[in-house]
Each structure stands twice: as structure tokens, then as C-alpha cells.
Amino acid sequence: MTVTLKIEKNVYGGDGLGRLGDGRVCFVPGVFAGETVRAELTEQKKSFVRARCVEVVEASPDRIRGFGASTSAESPTVPGMVYADVNYAAELRFKEEQLGNFMERVGQSYTHIEVVAGKSRNYRNKVTYHLQQVSGKWLIGYRREFSHDVIDIEYDPLACKEINDALPSIRAGVLSMLTQGARNVRREARERSTVTIRWTLDDGVRWWLGKAPEGLELVERTCGLRFNVSADGFYQVNPEIGEKLVRAVVDAYADGVEASPDVVDLYSGVGVFGLSCVNGVRGRGLPCQPRIVGIESGRRAVAAAKVNAKTAGIAANFFCERVGGSLQRIRISDSATVIVDPPRGGMERNVPPFLANSKAKRLFYVSCDPATLTRDLQSLVKSYRIKRVRLFDMFPRTARFETLVELEK
């Protein structure tokens, strides 16, 4: 069945939203707010349907011929680039509206959310490609969405210049390992099935097949500090926006540090937020150095955080525990600033009520998923007031973004 739709807006995830004559919402990928499209229904539910666009009847003026459908440098295709065919200003408007809609679910009405953006392409300093053999030819690239088929990538519009410059030699090296030498070497290379490439200013471009080499650490730099990170560890892949995000937390912390100087850094990773905050107020004439307590479940991340604190000359205590499993041991005084940066699934369910009942006068929530952010805020706003919300476009051309919410009592 084919229908004609007027697209009202783009929802989180990138799909265009229109409505059928019976009032049901219809989600259509690859179309944009303001467009009229013909779409073929592919899935029908009681309250909504999904469809695929078969014709753009009236295109949005924001539509562009962006990243096309080839793997050349002029118009490469990368799965997940839901905003590849719309101009960047429109993409930012869509994301701002989406975050505003999420905020309304917790009783917050925002006519404007500050959006922090940077480059719209060539920003990633880490990529992971899959390997696939098709008709005797090896493909190295991203998997197509909803498929295990690999798109061969010779140029990556999201990867930084340094990775793209090195990509031809890396591809040649991987292909050599897959096709030449002893049989057991080739078999091992094929079993690893992925190639990961990372670039840092200190280390240059490094790459490996499968799991990262045991013990390999790289150096990242943010807000003037050096951070050791295990090769397979988490660090923001967009250095420009990552720096702006950390700087925003540092500045917010410094504004009021006299009243709440101590830092409780939950889901602390390698210590970026806590250490950067304390480093940022050096020379402020505080009576004593603020104390840092960090909680993180990743053993390697905690080990790196301890090294990073020592390198920075900052006294800090990092503990390897699940945040939700250690609440009885976490002490939060009224002189503490709480920073939370949980994974995509948000905080464990017992953590937001615990924080809402804590003595902390302010809390900074860094989120990579607005849905779980909204869920957690519903507990926090019972005790806290949302002071400021900022959207950081960490992943341009994709559906994802980061949010910083500042809360205070």
C-alpha cells in the first residue's frame, strides 16, 4: 500500500514523521521535515506504521546531494548517516527540537537549547571496520544497516584526515594478512573479523585486527591534561566536541567551586571530568585542594585513572565498582559536586533516587542517550532544578548527540 504524506518533523533516530488519514503516526527513513513524499507501508501497528520512501514529491529546501551512494571520496556511503542528505544547519535544528521534546517529558519547557557544534565531517579519531569475503574479494568497511553485508570503504567521510590518509596502506596491510603467508596466519586474521583504527596527537595512527593488543595504551589530551587510555577503552571519538564538552563541565564546576569544591565522579572512566575540573581551578586560592572520588566498573579504566591523576599531580581516589552496587559506601556531603557520565543505558535504577536524596547542591549529568536521560531526570527533578541544558553534536550526520544538564538544589 502506498500513501502520500506531509512530513511534520524528524524524530530522534532520524526518521521523518507524518500522519495517515486515520491519525496513525507514520515513520519514514531518509526524508525530512517539510517534505511531501510517497511512501510504501512496510509495517503496521495499532498506533503507528513504518514505511519506505518511494518518491519525494516536494523536497525540502534543506535537502542536499550530500554523501551519495558510492565509496569514492566525492560521495561515500556510511551506514547510520541518517542526515547525510540534509544541510547541517537543518540537522542541528532537528536535534535541538528532539532534545526539547525529551525535556518536556520531565516538565521542562525550553524555547531554546544551546547547541554546540563543530565540523560536520572528518571528525572521528576512531573507526572499526568489518571484514567480508565476497566472490573471492575481501571487503573492508562498515556493515549495511540490518545486515551483515559489508560496504567496502576506501574513503571515510566521518574519519579524521589522518585516518583517511593512512587508510590505503592499512587496507593493503590487512589484505596482505588475509591472503598471503602461512595458512594459520591467514586463518587467524580472518577469524579476527574486524580492524580498528585510532589516531591521537601523541601516537599517530595505530591499527589492529580483532581485539586490541594486550597492554597497549594510547595518549589522549583534553583541557591541557594528558590521559592514558587502554587501546580498547572508551574515549570520545570527536576530539573537538569532546574538548568543548569537558570545558563546559569545568567552567560550570568553577562557577561555585567555593561552596562545593569536592568532586564525586560517577561512571568516571579514565578520570577526564573530575581531574579536568580540579585542574581548572588551580590557582584560585582555595583553602585546600578539592577531593576527588571516582567510581568506575572498568578495571583498566580505573587503573588508567590512577595513573592519570598521578601524572596531573592531583590527589584522587578511584574505585573499581559498579555505581549501583556501591551506594552504601558512597558519601556525598553538601560540599560535593556530583558528575555522572553513564553509558547509553543510563544510570542503574537505584542511582537517581539515591542522588536525589543526597546532600549535593549541584549535579552535572552528561548523557549520550536522551531517552535514558529523561528517565533518570524524572527522579532527579523531584529534588533538583534544571539550571541549563546544552546539546553537543558529538556525532554529526548521525542520529546521536551528547547532552549536558546542570542541576542544582
N, C-alpha and C positions, 0 to 999 in steps of 0.2 A: 504493500500500500504506500502510495506517495502523497505527501501533503506539502502545502506551501505555508511557510512560517515567517513571521517577523521576529528577528532575534532581539530580545529585550536587553540582555546583558550576558557577560561571561562569568560563570560561577567558578569557585575555587576548583582547580583541576584543569581549567581551560575551556571546558565545553560551553558552547553557546546555548542560551536558554530561550525557548519560545513556548507558545501555548497552543494546544489544539482547540478546535471549536467546542469540545466538551469540557474545556477548562483544565485538562491534564497538562502538566509540565512536560516539555519535550527537550531532551538534551542532545545536542548535535556537535560533535567534534569538528574542529577546523573552520568554524565560522565565527563571526564577530558581531558585537553589539551594533545595532542599526541596520544590519543586512536583511534582505529578504531572500530566502532560499527555498529550493525544492528539496525535500528530504524523503528518503525511503525508511519506513519504520522497520527496526531490526529487533526490538524487544518491547513488549507491552506489559505493564503492571497496572494495578488498580488506580494508583495515584500519579504515575508518571510513565513516560515511554522514552526509548532511546532510538536514535535514527542516524543515518549517514547522509551527508550532503551529496546530492547528485547534480545540482546546478545552483550557482549563485545568480539569482535573478537580478538583484540590485546590490552591488558591492558597497561596502563602507569606504569612505574616502581614506580611512586609515589602513586599508589593505595594501600590501606591497608584494612585489615579487622578491621575497626575501632570500630564503635559503634553498629554494627549489627542490629538485628531486634527483640530483646526481651526487657523485662523490668527488667532484673536482673542486678546486679552490674557489671557483666562482660561485657555485651553488651546491654545497654539500647537504646531505640529509643526515640528521641525527635524531633518533627516536626520543620522544619526550619534549621536543621543542614545539610546544603547543602554540607559541606565539611567534613562530618563525615568519609568518606571512602578514604580520601587522606591525605598524611602526612602533618604536619603543615608547614614545610618549603615551600611546593608547594602552600598551601593555601595563605601564605604571598606573594609569587611571583604573584599569580593571582590577589590579591587585589592591589598590587603595580602597576601592568600593567593596571588594571581597572582605578585607580585614575589617572595614567598618561594619559590615553585616554581622560578622562574628562578634564584634564588640557589643552590638545591640542585644545580643543574646544574654549578656550579663548586665543589662540595664544601663549600658553606657551609650550615649548618643554623641557621635562625633561628626561635625560637618567637614572637618579636615584632619587628616592624619599625615604627619610629616613623613615624606618618602625620601630615603637616602639611596641614591643610585650611582652607578659608575659606568664602566664600559659595558656595552650590550653584547659583546662577543670577545672571544680570545681572552677569557678571564680565568679559566680553570688551571690550577697548577698540579692537578692530579687527575688521571683518567684510568679506567680499566676497560680493556677490550677483550672480547671473547674470540676463540679460535674455532674454525669450522672448515672441514674439507668437503668441497662440492665438485663432483666430476673430476677428481684428481687435483683440483686447485685449492690452495689454502686461502681462506678469507680471514682477515684480522680487523675486527671492528665491533660496533655495538649490535646487540640483538634487536631485531624488529620488535615492536610492542606486541605483546600477547603471542610471542613466537620464540622459538629457539634459533630461527634463521638469522645469520649474521650478515650485516651490511659492511662490505669492505671499505675501510676508511683510510684514504690516502692523505686527506687534509681534514682537520677537525675544527669547525668554526667556534667551538666552545673552549678548546685548549689554548693555553698561552703560546705566544710566539716561540718561546724556547722549545716547547714540546713539539710544535709543528716543524720547526727547523730540524729537529733530531729524528722526526718520525720516519723518513726514508731509510736511514741507517738502522733504526730499531727494527723496522719491518724486515729489512734484509737479514738482520741477525736472527730474528725469530724464525723466519722461513728457513734459514740455514740449519737451525737446531731441529726443525720439524722434518727436514728432508735429507739431510746429509749426516755422515758419520755413522757410528756403530748403531745397530738396531736398538739396543737397550737405551741408548741416549735419545734416539728419536721417539721411542715409546714413552719414555719419561716426560719428554717435552710435550707430547700430545696429551698425556694424562693430566698435565697441569692446567690445561684448557683456558687459561687467561693470561694476559700480560698487563702489568700495572706500570704506569709511568708517572713519576713525580719530579717536579722541579722546585728547588729552593735556591735562594740567592747564594747561600754558602756552599751547597752541594752540587749545584748544576742539575743536569738531567740524570736521573737514575731509573733503571727499569729492571723488572724481574718477571719470570714466569711463575704462575701459581702463587703459593704463599711467599711472603717476604722472607729474605734470608734471616736466619736466627741471629738475633743480637744487633741487626742493622738499625741504626738511629740516624735521623736527619735533623737538621737545624732549621727552625723557623724563627722569624723575627717579627715582633709585634710591639708597638708602642715603646720602642727603644730597648726592649729586653730580648734576650736570647732564650729560646725554648728548645730543649731536646725532645724529640718525638719519635717513638718507635716507627719503623717504616710502614707497619700496618696499622698504626694508631690514627685516631681522629684528630684532624686539624682543619679549620675552614679552608675550602679549596679556592676561595676567591680572596686573595691577599688584600686587594684594595678595599673591598667592603668589610672584610674581616677586621682590618685595622680601624675603620670608621666605627664599627660596632663596639669594639673593645674601648676605643677612645670615648664613645658616648657613655659607657658604663663608668669609666674612670672619671669623667667630668661630673657625672651625676653623684658619684660617691664623694668626690672632693667638695661638692656643694653641700655642706652639712657634716663634714667629717669630724668636726669638733664634738658634736653631740653623739655621733655613733661611729667611732673610728674602727672598731674591731670588725673583722670580716668572717662570716660563716659562708663558705663557698661550697654549695651542694652540687653534686654531679660535676666535680671540679676538673676532671680531665687532667691535663698536664700543668694546671695551675694558672692558666692565662689570665682569667679575670681577677682573681684575688691578688696575685703578685703584681699585676699591672696597676691595680687600684692603689696598693700601698706604695709602690714605686712612684706613682704620680703625685703623692703628697709629701714626698721627701722635701725637706727644707721649709715646711710650713710652720715649724716651731711648735709642733705638738708636744705635750708633756712627755710622751713615750711613744715608741713605735707601735702602731696598731698590731694587734694579734690576728693571725690567720689560722683558721681551722678549715681544712678541706676534706670532703668525703667523696670518694670515688670507688666504684666497684672493680675497675680495671686494674689488675696488678701492675702491668707495665706502665700504665699511665701514672699511677701513684709513685712508682719508682722514679719516673722521669720528673714528676712534680717536685720531689725532694731534691733532685739534682738541680732543677731549675731555680728553686728557692736559694740553694747554696750559691749557685753562680751569680744570682742577683744580690746576694748579701742580705737577704730578707729572712727573718725568723718566721717559720711557718710549720704547722703540724698537719700532715696529710695522712689520712687513714684509708685503708683498703676495706671498704664495707659497702653493702647496699644501703642507700639512704633510708629506705623504708624499713629496713631491718635494724637500724641503729638509733631510732628516735629516743629510746630510753637513755642513751648515753650522750645525746647532743644537748648542750646547754647554750641557750640563746638569751643573752641579757639585753637590757634596754640600751646598752651601748654598742650593740651589734648591728651591722648592715648585712642582710642576707642576700646572697646572689644565687639564683638557681638557673641552671642551663641543662635541662633534662634531655634525653634522647627523644626521638619522634613520638614515642608512646606517651610522653608527658611524665609527670611525677607519679610514683606509686600512690594508690588511692588513699593511703593513710597519711601522706605527707602534707597536702594542702590544709586539712583541718588542724594538724599539728602546728603548722606555721601561722595559721590564723589565730591560734590561741597563744602564740609566743609573745615575748615582750619586745621583739624587734620593732622599732618605729618605722623602718623602711625596708622595702624588698624590691629587688630588681629581677624580673623574670625574662630570661632570654629563651625564645621558643622558635623551633623550626617547623611547627605544625599548628595552625590557628585553631583546629578543631580540639586538640587536646589542651591547648592553652585556654580556650573558652571553658572547657570542663573544669580545669583547675581553678580558674579565676572565680567560678561560681561559689567556691568555698572561701577563697581569699577575700572577696569583696564584702563578706559579712563583717570583717574586722578592718579592712584596708580601704582606702580611697584611691582610685586610679588617678595618678597625677599627670602622666604623659604616656603617649603611645607613639612609637616610631616603627616604620616598616623599612627594613634594609633589604634591598633587592640583591640578595646573595647569589641568585641563580637566574640571571636574565635569560629570556627566551623559553624558560620552562615554567611550570605552574608554581614552583616553590618559592618561598621567601622566608626571611627571618623577621621576628618581631621582638622589640624591647618594650616591656611595660614597666613603668616605675610606679610603685605603690607606696603609700605612707599612711600612718595612723594619725 
